[in-house]
Amino acid sequence: MSLSDLSATSVLAMLNTKQVSATEVMQACLDRIAAQNPALNAIVALGDPDDLLAAAAKADADGPGGALWGLPMAVKDTANAVGFPGTLGSPILRRFMPKKDDLHVARMRAAGAIFIGKTNVPEFGLGSHSVNPVYGASRNPYDTDRSVGGSSGGAAASLATRMQWAVDGSDMMGSLRNPAGWANVYGFRPSFGLVPADPERDLYLHPLATSGPMARSPEDLALLLDVQAGRDPRVPSSHDDGPFSGALDADLSGKRIGWLADWGGAWPMEDGILDTCEAALKTFDDLGCVVEALPAPFPAEDLWQAWIDLRSFAVAASLGPLYDNPEHRPMIRQDAIWEIERGRALTPVEILRASAIRSNWFRKATEVFQTYDALVAPTAQVWPFPVDWAHPKEIAGHSMDTYHRWMECVIPSSITGLPAIAVPAGFGANDLPIGLQIIGPHRGDLGVLQLAQGWHQATDWPTRRPPPDHAS
């Protein structure tokens, strides 16, 4: 087994005991990227190999230090990392070089990670298809003619193909979950506030997105989460609930799981999605859990309306300054312009109504979690779609009225900041992967990770069914 095939936990243990050097790990990483990335376009803005090897040699000379010491890592291109362009996939920001790391990136750097480049995203991180005018499209490792999702699409593809051992991602509307499900890996959206937002950004009005870890096992997720997570006094919503590493093994007997399926028929599903997911649910039975079909616990249309209003409100705030610049506006994708203009047109009454619906759903979800330990749903309503599509426009005869309606199944956790982990659920008749979201109560992150750990020990899909080799 090569270094690239090992877990992040194993490689870091070998680094710390000097069974392998940081230089050797970096060389293995660069060799793997050279072989796999041309077919996938997952890692972008890769640093100069000589410079990266020199950084690894310096790490060897300085000696072990930090939980991620010596591990090469590419940072998602929606986050700022000093030394690498922060384009967000937009030609407006093609030459932007940040002068400061975002908070979670700074924490990874301080823990000893060696940054090597960025992972590809959709333009401005909008939509679950990692294509943009700066770097082009990322492709699915299981079928390079198809999308790997997004916005953490490059991250997911780099994990699945062993170009990376663990990566950061972020999630507003399933961006850590949809690509993980489509790449047969794990992605964890933590409870809102566990991984603090950057303290220089808005701290109150837009709590929709969060950063989090992606990996090929829950153990590696926990390792990276422990670095990213933790209270920052400058961020009022931040909190401490870890550490999570070493606490994942648990007796799952008697845990009650509510199966959401298609939310009582409200979410159209492509053929085979529910069948594959329901077959996978038997794993919970094997773990001693009790799985029960759960009727839709809240009106889907109310959730959707609240979500698109709050999302447009947030996007209008973040991208508004670019929109207001007459030189920049022509370079903004149409979906982003739609979000900005829609967000600016919302009345205070509409925004307050959306917030009230979100509050009502949180109260209802809290009530549901008095009966169930976790809720489960598919990570996507469709299989990976052709890479040359902008987005799915129809599912099972139902027209999609927005560019992101096909991702509706991810919003119950997103809108209220509930922890949700994507676990691999197997493959359909088309040989494409899909995942399940395991959703827990607010600050129930450890319980969700423990369910994922039991699932992984019973299935280990990333090892059982790795993608084909893309080396030319």
Buried (B, 14 or more C-beta within 10 A) or exposed (E): EEBBBBBBBBBBEBBBEEEBBBBBBBBBBBBBBBBBBEBBBBBBBBBEBEEBBEBBBEBBEEEBEBBBBBBBBBBBBBBBBBBBBBBBBBBBBBEEEBEEBBBBBBBBBBBBBBBBBBBBBBBBBBBBBBBBBBBBBBBBBBBBEBBBBBBBBBBBBBBBBBBBBBBBBBBBBBBBBBBBBBBBBBBBBBBBBBBBBBBEEEBEEBBBBBBBBBBBBBBBBBBBBBBBBBBBEEBEBBBEBBBBBEEBEBEBEEBBBBBBBBBBEBBBBBEBBBEBBBEBBEBBEEBEBBBEEBEBBBBBEBBBBBBBBBBBBBBBBBBEEBBEEEEBEEBBBEBBBBBBEBBBEBEEEBBEBBBEBBEBBBEEBEEBBEEBBBBBBBBBBBBBBEBEEEBBEEBEEEEBEBBBBBBBBBBBBBBBBBBBBBBBBBBBEBEBBBBBBBBBBBBBBBBBBBBBBBBBBEBEBBEEBBBEEBEE
